[in-house]
Amino acid sequence: MSRVERRRVALAALGSSLATACLFTGIGVVSAQNSALTLEALNARLHKLESRPANRVRAPFVVVDAKDQPIVTVDSAGNTHFLRMGTLGSGAAIQLERSAQRATVVTQVGNSDTQARLGVQDGRGPRLEVYTKENSTIVGNGANNRHGVFLRDGGGGPGKPPAKSLGEFAVNVGESGGILRLYDKDAKAVLSAGSNPAEGGRGQIGLSAPGKSMGVLMYAGATGGGELRVLDEAGTGVIELSGSLRQILLNNRAGKPAAVMRLSQGGTGTGGNFTASDAAGNNVVSAGALPGSGGALCVIHPKKGNKCFP
């Protein structure tokens, strides 16, 4: 006799016993027709259960241990399905999440302040997020279409201020070259390094005061060597040092050359030269070494003409 047949025989015997008990105890009279209907309903339910494919369980359900504590929970929230071991927010827990657009693994100890998330999302790609109470680290696509490593403070989440950036090493998606940025505690950029498209892709390091425009720029020269620019609060270059040109340039507030020190003979000689300019950038004084030996001083005046010594 099969397992199903044994269950049906047991159900029939149970139904007969219930009918007999009701007749003798005065609870009521169970007719043969009502008994048959009850058995038919039970048999139909049993048939439905037995007809399901083997090893299939319909969610939601919870697997508990001997102390009735959850071990595994399978459930859904909207269009997201998840399998969780443990309880989020209480001890250690692992949760697998899946929807039509993303798949994520979440590991957590205690509350959400200590959590790690690894997943992939349609349109954003893979992403690793590591959170602690003090800071967080994100690897993957971040804000402004940048891909890389992003460091933030402990902000973000329910009841917390927005997360502030502390640093990033990233590349703009669709562009070449990496970017390194460091921020102060208020998310104000203080250091930036990388390839500058505005300077022909040359490597550049920039320093700035928190919340201010760039104050110092260091980068590779267009033809080699190094260059240093010191800028004013408006972003205008004030002092420019060039290794390849071997010169120091001082600009006025309008960005025009005010004074320059470089090699003599237009930068091709072996001696030194100093040139001062007026507000329009026109040379008015020049002093330097002559070819061979000796030196000269020339004063240029628009009305009195040029005077040179010797």
C-alpha positions, 0 to 999 in steps of 0.5 A: 500500500502506498503512502498516499493510500495509507493516509486516505485510509487513516483519514477515512477511519478518522472521519468514521470515528468522529461521526460515531463520537458525535452520535454518542456524545450528543454533539450532533449528528454527522450524516454519511453525506456530510462525512463524505464531503469532509473526506472529499475535501481532505482528500482533495487537499492531500492530492494537491499537496502530493501533486506538487513537484518534490523538494519545492517549498512555497515562500515565505517560510522560516527555519528555526533552531531548537530554541525557536530562533531564526536560522534561515528566512525566505521572503519577499518585499515588493519585487525584491526576494531575499534569503537571510541567515540570522536577523538583521540588527541582532548579531551577525547576519547574511542576506541575499537580495535579488530583483529584476534590476539588481543582485546584492549580498549583505553582511552585517554585525549589529546595526547597519553601522557595521555592514558590507554590501557586494552587488551588481545593478543594471545601469551602474555595474558592480559595486562594493560598499563597506560601512563602519560608524566612522566612515565608509568605502565604496568601490565601483561607480560613484557620483558624476559618472566616475568609477573608482574608490571613494572614501566618505565619513560616517554620514548617510542613512536614517537619522544621519546627515548626508555622507561627506567625501573624504577622498577618491581615486577614480577615472571619469567613465569614457575618459582616460587618466585617473583622478586623485582628490582629498577633502577636509572634514567638511568635504572641501577639496584640498588636493587634486592630482591627475591628468588635466585635459585643459593642459593637453593631458599633462599630469597635474597636482593642485593644492587649495585652501578648504572651499577656495579656488586652487592656490598652487599648481604643479605639473609637467611642462608641455615639452618636458620638465616641471612647472609651478604656478602660484595663483591668487584668490581669483585663480590668476597666475601670480608666479610661474616657475618653468624648468624647461624655460629656466625662468621665473615669471611674475604677473600683475592682477590682470594676468600680464607679465610684470617681471621675468627672470630667465637666461640671457639672450631670450633664454638661449644664453648662459648668463642671467636676465631680468626684465620688468614690464608696465601695466600693459605688459610692455617691457620697460627695463631690461638688465642682463649678461651680454654674450661673452662677458660683461652686462648691460642695462636698458631703460625703455621710455615711450617719450624719451626713447631708449637708454642703455648702459654701457 
